[in-house]
Amino acid sequence: MITLLSRPGCHLCDDAREVISRVAADLGVAWEERDITRSERDLLDYSDMIPVTLINGVQHDFWHVSEQRLRAALALLARGSDPPEPPGGLESPATSSRGTRP
């Protein structure tokens, strides 16, 4: 399952939604979108990172969704392998310093 964390008025979220929608349809994978403004926890964890892409609840990307990386991660999952680590060794939002951008 792919989850897109977004917020209203986010143009990067619009781009991410387009990529995720296309990849999910091509691969027959379910996806959902979650508005971070509806949850204080999501706002604290992700406010400066959106859009954020989760795969099965694990952070995959933020700010930009790479169609190629998303397809590769989902293909690995379909084969029963763990998806590759995000570039730059992203930490979970709860432990990330968020001080640097990729």
QUIVENBEL-V751018 format. One record per residue. N is the residue number from 1. OMEGA is omega as a letter, one per 30 degrees, with the letter a starting at -180 (* if undefined). D_FIRST is the distance of its C-alpha to the first C-alpha in Angstrom with 2 decimals. Layout:
# QUIVENBEL-V751018
n	omega	d_first
N	OMEGA	D_FIRST
N	OMEGA	D_FIRST
This chain:
# QUIVENBEL-V751018
n	omega	d_first
1	l	0.00
2	l	3.78
3	l	6.52
4	l	10.01
5	a	12.87
6	l	15.96
7	a	19.39
8	l	21.84
9	a	24.12
10	a	22.12
11	l	22.83
12	l	20.50
13	l	17.64
14	l	18.90
15	a	18.76
16	l	15.22
17	l	14.10
18	a	16.04
19	a	14.59
20	l	10.88
21	a	11.94
22	a	14.00
23	l	11.75
24	l	8.96
25	l	12.06
26	a	13.75
27	a	11.27
28	a	10.16
29	l	6.39
30	l	5.16
31	l	5.42
32	l	7.78
33	a	10.77
34	l	12.71
35	a	16.42
36	l	17.74
37	l	21.18
38	a	20.38
39	l	20.07
40	a	22.82
41	l	20.69
42	l	18.20
43	l	21.37
44	a	22.96
45	a	20.13
46	a	18.95
47	a	21.82
48	a	23.12
49	a	19.95
50	f	18.09
51	l	16.17
52	l	13.74
53	l	10.42
54	l	8.12
55	a	5.78
56	l	5.11
57	a	7.89
58	a	10.08
59	a	11.84
60	a	11.79
61	l	14.22
62	a	16.43
63	a	19.09
64	l	18.19
65	l	15.22
66	l	16.54
67	a	15.42
68	l	16.89
69	l	15.24
70	l	11.71
71	a	12.60
72	l	14.27
73	l	11.59
74	l	9.20
75	l	12.49
76	l	13.33
77	l	10.33
78	l	11.24
79	l	14.71
80	l	14.01
81	l	14.92
82	l	13.82
83	l	12.88
84	l	16.05
85	l	17.16
86	l	17.16
87	l	20.63
88	l	23.18
89	a	21.57
90	l	19.71
91	l	20.10
92	a	18.06
93	a	19.11
94	a	21.27
95	a	23.31
96	l	23.30
97	l	26.70
98	a	25.29
99	a	28.78
100	l	28.04
101	l	26.01
102	*	24.75
